[in-house]
Amino acid sequence: MHGGRGARVSGWRYRGDDQRATERVRSPRHEPEPLHRVDVAVGAVRAERQLRRGRQPHRRDPLRHRGADSGHDPGRLPGGVMAVLTVDDGLMLYQPPPATLTTQALTGPNRLQVSDTQGVLATLTVGARTVTMRGPQRTFTEQKRPFVDGFDRITSNGWGVSPAGGTWSNSNGVDANYSVSGSAGIINMTAVNASRHTSVQDNITDLDARLSWSLDKMPTGNAVSLALSFAYTSSTSQYRARLSVLTSGAVQLVLECQTDSGTTTPGAAVQLGTGYAVGDVWHIRAQRTGTTIRTRAWKDGTAEPTTWVHEVVDATLGAGRIGVRGIAATGNTSVPFNFRVHDIQLYSGTWPDPPVITHNTWVRVLAQPFDGTWTPALADQIRRWAVDSSPDVLAYAMMYITGAPAVTSPALAGRQVAGESLYGPDDVDGTRIEGADFHDYIGVDWVFPNGETQAAKASELRSLDCSGFVRMIYGFHMGIPMVRDANFDGLNLPRQTKNIGPNGPGIIVAQATGSVPSMAAMQIGDVPHFDADTSDPVAGQLDHNGIYLGVDQAGHPRFINSRKTPNGPTFGDLGGSSALDGTGLYATSLRLIRRF
């Protein structure tokens, strides 16, 4: 991931929750201990990760994250304490805590605004634990998630949903020409000189992609060909890395550029093989970087070449979809026949206009809800947070998006507790199965403070559904106590969105029935809730949530959420716009905003 340089954080390590209410801040004279260092970048947090192995850091503050006190479980610290990421800060310029703080009461909802000599420093909300803090400016961004579509589903009248990639869309022919057999995407060719196209509905510019395919009938009369298309905007506007099988069995690769004005050949046809037989699988690979385009192809069972058949410079087309195009040349007599696409893989892809959110707001969490009383202890906490660069709510949220590196916890027997997350396992139709909670991601059974227990599901390892993602951030990492399906008391965090909205921790900032509530009082870190599932049998029931990140480069308020497409946490627009304004699914189905 590519992030901003406003905040540089070093020294990620793990310690028990009883040590994280007051984060450690190092002065210039405090040198880091010699720990293992690995450079990583996650969204806006560029960090040097230092994992302390085999040592328990010293204790600092009262327990914040607890399960039921019980015997030792390898998925916990002794005593039921969860492991939490913390930071030794060695690269940020040290600034002394602000000495003088002033406060001002605000309404709608009731808040306390805390200022120093530079302006507003913090905002506390009566009844809530979250606190917005002024801090170093950060930039959050995201890019296209790589994917492999192995077509392990069964569909008709189209190829359905590609895991993480998006939805396939047909062009030319009839929908019945496109199906998925459970092991391959099928394009049924019924006419000559009549192309068939299917493409993933998500525009990208630069890419590195591969396609594997075979024929179920040898061509007669004239050649047939299948292409990996890219920069596709219509059936008459695309680049094509096209592999032809001639009636002789010869296999040729050509690079084409089609526009409304016609088709040109930036890369001439090159013969790559002979003796094609029915069922032989060939691979096509294409790369596009700026205006440079490269293509190659090879037979399955042989090594992928290290050189390119074509390497050209062409700036004709801009952003577009990745897809597949098949055709039988005029004079072909083997129709009807099928192209079988065994898999398509996007190694990397670049959105032309990715979401970018830049601001200086950090979100911290108090040990208890703010009761409206400004105390010396609160003032001290705000001063500490003013110079604290450890991960906050937003930084933790970015630790699960596309490209986020894996982070493991020695305290949890080396289990992974952060890193790129999926939404859930694939369903038979290519969509994802809901149900992955925070401890499923980690792979540990859990005992909740109210005595509820839940076993981790192996199929949901490294996965988080929407509320599982919110619980991972606000519960596991930030210390808000969690339950599953009982004992909702306005302080703990339930398992399901339908219960978090009306009964979760903190306060309701805004809500409406059957319409979108006002977002005027929404602040960064709030949890928007949606009635987005039109198939839900309970009308008006909340079924999706996320965390509000801030306003993007185009002025749109965006939230980060885990969802079925693109199969994990995102604040991009694949599978629905993540903007909370406009006419998108989430903008129109917003029903409640909660501040934890």
N, C-alpha and C positions, 0 to 999 in steps of 0.2 A: 504494500500500500504506500501511497505517497501522501505525506502529511505536511503540515506547516511547521515552521521552525520557531514559532512563538514560544513554545515550552519544550525544553529539553530535559528529560528526566532520566536519571541514572540509578542503577542499583536496585532493581526489582529483587525482592526476596520474600520468603514466606515466614510468617510467625503466627502464633495463635491469636484468636480474636481478643483475648484478654490484653493484647498489647497494642491495639490499633485505634482507640478512641482519640488519643493524642498522637499524631504522626510525628515521626522523627525528622528533625530539620538540622542540618549540619552547618556550622559556621565555616568561614574560610580556613580556620586552623584545624578543622576536623578532617583528617585525610581518610579516604576509604580503606577498609581492610582489603588485603589482596585476595579477591574473589574471582571466580570464573566470569569472564565478560564476553558477551555476544551482542553485536550490534543488530538491532531490529528496528522496524518502523511500523507503527500501527496507527492508521488515521492521522490524528494530529499529534500523537505522542511518539517522538523519536527517542529511543531509549537505549541505554546500555544495560542489559539484563545481567544481574549478578545473583546467581542462585547459591545460597549458603547450604552446604551439604553436611549432614551429620551433626548439626549443632542447633540447639534451641536458643534463640535470642532472648535477651533479658526481658522481664515483664515490666509493663509500664502502667496500664490502666485497667479498670474493672472489666469483667467479662461482658462481651457484647453479643457474640454469636454462640448459642448453646443449643444442643439437643438435650434429650433426657440424659441425666448423669447415669452412666451405666458402666459395665466393664469395658475394657479396651476393645475397640473395633479398628481393624486396619484401615478403615476409611475415615477415621477421625483422629484427632489428637486425644490423648488420655483425658477422661472426664467429659467426653462428648463435645469438645470445643472444635469448631470448624477452623480450617486453615485459611488465612487471608493474605493476599499480596500486599506488601508494603514496600517502602522505597527509602534508600539512602540517597540523598540529593548531593551530588558532587559537582555538577556542571552549571547549575543556575547561579547567577550572581546573587550573593547573599544580600538581603535587605532586612534591616532591623524591624521588628514588629511595630506597628503604629502605636505611639504612646497615648495620643488623645483621641478618644472616640466620642461622637455625639449621636444621639438617637432621635428619631421622629416617628410618631405613630401614624400609620396609614390604615385606610379602610378599603373594603371590597376586594378580598377578604381582609380581616384584621391582621396587620403586619407591623413589624418594627424595622425601620430602615436605619442602618448603622453607617455612619460616615466617618472618614478621617480627613486629613488636610487635602487629599487628592480627589475627594468626592465620595459617592456612595460606595461603600466597601462590602456590605452584606445586607441581606434581607431575610428576616425570620418571619414565619407565619404562625399565628396562634393556632395550636392544635396539630401542627405538623412538625416533623423532624427534619425535613429537607431545608437547607439553607443555601441560597445563591450567594456566591462570593466573587468579588472582582479578583482576577488573577492574570497571569501572563496570557497574552492572546494566543489562541490556537486555531488551526484550520482542520476541519474534518472533511474528508472526501472518500470516495468509494469508486471501484471500477468493476467492470463486467466479471462475473464469476466464471472461471473455466468449467467446462462440463464434458461429460461423455454420455451420449445417448446410445445405449446398446439395444434398444427396442425390445426390452423384456416385458412387454405388455401386449394386450390384444385390443385393437381398435378397428373400426371400419369408418369409411367416409372421412378419412383424414388420419394423420399420424398422431393426433392428440397432443399431450403435453410432454415436452422434453425435460427430464430432471435437471433443474437449475438453469436450463437454457431459455425456456419460454414455450410458447404455443406454436406448433407448426401450422402454416397457412398454405392452402393449395391455390394454384393458378393454372388455368388451362385444363381442358378435359372436364370430367365430372368428378365429384367427390368420391364416387365408388372406385375410381382409378387409384386411390391412395388408401392403404391399409397397413396395419402392423400385425405380424403373425405370432408374436411372442419371442421371436429371435431376429427378425429383420423388418425393416421398413420396405413395403412393396410399392412399386410404381408399375401399374398395369398399362402396357402400351397396346393400343387398339387401332392405331392409324399411323401412316407414314407422314413424315414432314409436319408433324404436329407435336410440338414440345410439351412436356409436362414439368411443372415446377412445384416444389414445396420449399418453404423457407421458414426460419425461426423469426418470430416477430420481435426483433430487438436490433436496432441499428448500431453498427460498430464501424470503426475506421481501420486502424491497425489490427492485424490478426495473425494467428498461426493456427492452422486447422488441418485436419486429416479426415478422409472419407474412405471407407472400405466397402466394396460392392462386388457382385457377381451376376451372371446371366443364367436363366433357366432354359435357354434355347439358343443354339448357334444361329448367327445371322445368315440369311440367304438373300441373294439378289443385290443387297447393298449393306453398308455398315450400319451399326448401331453405336450409340455413345452415351455415356453418363458423365456429368460434370459436377465438380464442386464449385458452386457459384458463391460469389461474395460481392460486396457493394451492390447488392440486389435491391432495387427499388420498384421494379416491375418486370414482367416477362420480356420486356424489350430494353432493359437497362441493367447491366450487370457485367462483371468479369466472370470468366469461366475457365477453370483448369479442366479441360475436357479430354477424357480418355475414350478412344474409339476402338472397337473390335471389328476388324474387316472380315469379309467372308472367307479369306484365306487363313484366318486365325491370328493375323498380325495385330499387334496392339500399338497404338500411336497416341502421343500426348500433344495437345495444342493449347496455347493460351489465347483466349479471345476476349474482346471487349465489344459488347453490344450496346448501342444507343438507339434512340428513335431514328437516327439517320442511317443506321446500318451496322454491320459487324466488321470489325478490323481484327487483325491477327498480330498482336505485339510479339507473340512467340510462335514460330512456325511449327508445323507438325513434325515430331521426331519419333521414329519407331523404337520401341523399348523392348519388344518381345515378339515371339512367334508361337504358334501351336496352341492358341487359346482353346480350352475345352470347357464344356458346360460345368458350372460350379467353381471354376477357378476364381479365386478372390484376388482382386488388385486393390492397391492403396493409392490414393491421390493426396498429396500434401501441397498446401499453398501458404505462403507467407506474404504479408503486405506490411511494409514499414514506411510510412510517409508515402512517397511516390514510387518506391521500389517494390516490385512484385517478383516473387520467386515461385517456381512450381517444380515438382518432380513426382514420379510414380514408380511403383515396383510391385512385383508379384509377391503374394503372401507366401511365407516360408523362406524368402530370401531376405538378406539384410537391407535395411533402409539405406539408400545411397547417402554418401556424405557430400555430394555435389548436387547442383541444381541443373535441371534440364533447361529451364528458362530463368533468366534474371534480367529484367527490363525495368526501365523507368517510364511510367505512364501516369499522368495526372488527370485523365479524362473524367473519372468518376469520384464521387465523394463517399460519404458514409452510406451504409446499407446493410441488408441482412446477409446472413450466411444461409446457404441452402443447397438444394440438389436439383439438377435439371437433366431430364432424359429425352432422347429423340431417336427415331428410326429414320434413316435417310430415304429420300425419294428413290423408289425402285426396290426397297426392301420387301421381301416376301415372307418373312418369319413372324410377322404380327398375326395374332396376338402373342405377346411374351411378357415376362416380368423382369424388371430390374430389382435385385435384392440388395438393399443397403444394410450391411451387417452392423456397422456402427459409424458414428460421426463424432469427432472429438474436437473441441476448441481448447487448444493449449493455453491460449491467451487472446484477449480481445479488448479493445479500447473504445469506451463510449465517447462520442464526439463532444458531449456536453455533460460530463458527470456532475452530480450534486457537489457543491462546495459551500461549507458553512464556516464562517470566520467570526469569532467574538472572543471576549475575555471573561466569560462567565464560567465559573466552576461550581459544581453542586456537591455539597457536603451533607452529612447526616448526623444530627445530634443523637446523644445517647437516649434522650427522652423527648417527647413532644414539647414544644415551646409553650409555656403557660401564660405568656404575656408579660412576665416579670424580667426586667433587665437586672442581672446580678453580676458581681465581680467575676464569678466563675465563668459566666457566659462571655463577658468581655475578654477574659484570658483566652477562652477557646477561639473566639473570633481573631484575636491577635495571632494565635498560633496558626490558624488556617490561612491568614493573610500571607504567610511566608512558606506555606506548605505546598510542595510540588508532587506529593504522592498521588497515585491514581484516585480520581474522584468518580462520580457516577458516570460521567460521559466517557472518561478514559476507559473505565471497565467495559462500557457498552461497546466501544470500538475494538475491544480485544476478541470479539467473536465474529467480526465481519469478514468478507472475502480477503484472503491474504494474511490474516492475523496469524502470527507465529504461535506454535504450541508452547505453553508454559506448564511445567509440572511442579508438583508440591512434594518435597521430601517428607513433610509432615503427614502427607496422605499416601505414603508408600510409593512415591513417584508417579502418582496418577496425574493425568492432565486436567487442569482446572481452567484453562483459558486457551484460546486459539480458534481458528475458523470453525464455525458450527454449522451443522445441517439443521433442517427443521424436524425431520423424522424419516423413518424408513419409507421406501417407495411402496406405493399401493399398486394393485394390479392394473390400474388404468394409467399409471405413470405419475399420478399426483402423490402427495406425501401423507403419511398417517400421523394424525395428531396424538399427543400424549406424552411428549418428552419433557420431563422436569429437570431441574438443575442437577439433581443427584444421578439422574440417568446419564446426563452428559459426562459426569465424572466416573460413573460406574461403581457407585457405592450404595448399599442399602442405607435407609435413613430412619432415625427415631426422632420424632418431633417433640417439642417441649410439652405438648398436651397428651403425649403418650401414643399418638398415631404413629404407625410404622408403614414404610413403603419399601419394597424391594426394587432395586435397579433392574431395568429391562435391558438385556444385552443388545437387542435390536436397536435401541435408542442411544447407544453410546455415542458421544460427541454430537448429540442433537438437543435442540431446545425448541419447543413450540412457543407461541407468543407469550403466554403467561409464565412459562418456564424460563424464558429469557429475562423477563422483568424480575422474577424471583432470584435468578442467578445474580443479577446486578444488585438489586436493593436488599435481597435477603442474604444470600451467601457471602457476597463481598462487603456490603455496607452495613449489615448487622440488624436489619429489621427482622423481628422474630417471625417464623413461618409456621403455619399449620396446613392441613390439607382440606378436610371437609367438615370441620367442627370447631366450635369455640371461637367464632368470629366476635371480636371484642372491640374493633376499631383501632387496635394497636398492632395486631398480628396481620400477616399477609397470607390470605387464602390461596388455594391452588388454582382455582378456575376464574377466568375473566368475569363470568356472570356473578361471582361473589366478591371479587376484588372491587369492582365498580361501586356497588352500593354499600359494602361492608368492610372495605379494606382500611388500612391504616391512614391516619391523617384526616384531611378534610376534602369535601367536594367543592371545587372551585366554580364549576358551572355544569348544568345538566338541562336536558330538554327531552320531551317525549315526542318521537316521530319527526323531529326536526333537529337542525344543527344548533347547539348552544353558542352563546357568545364566547369568543376566544380572547376578549379584551384583557382578562385577568390572568390568562395562562402565562406561566413563566417556564424557563428552561429547566428541565428535570421533571416537570409534571407528567402524569400518566394519562394520556387520552384513551378513551374506551369507545368502541364502535359496535353498531348492530349491522355488520357487513355481510353476514351469511343469509342470503335470501331463501336458502333451503331449510333454515332452522325452523323446527315445528313450533317453537314458542315465539310468538310475535313480540318484537321489541326487546328480546333478551340480548344482553351484551355478549359478544362472542370474539372480540379481538381487542388487543391493547398494545401499547408500546411506550416509548419515552420520547418526550419532545426535546429535540436537539437545538432548534433555533432557526433563524431565517437564512435562506440560501442566497446565492449570488444574484438570483432573479427576483428576490423579495418575497419568496414563498416560505411560509412556516413548514418545517419538515420534522417528521418523527422517525425514529429508528424502531424497527419491529421485526420479529421473526415470523416468516410466512412461507407458505408452500412453494411459491415461486418468488425468488430464485432458490428456494430450498435453504433458508437460513436467515439470519439477521441482515437487514438492509435498510438504507434510507434512500435507495434509488427508486426507479419507476418501473422496473420489470415486474410484471404481475399486478400492476396497479400503482398509480402515482402515490408517492409518500408525502406529497404536499397536502396540507390540511385546508387549503383554500382551492377554489375552482370547482370543477364538475366531476372529479375523479371519484372512485369508489369510496375511499376513506374520507375525503372531504365532505361527501354527502351523507355518510353514515355515522359521522361523529355524534355521540349522544351524551357523553359525560367526561369531565376532566377532573382527575383526583390529584391532590398534592400529598405525597406521603410524608 
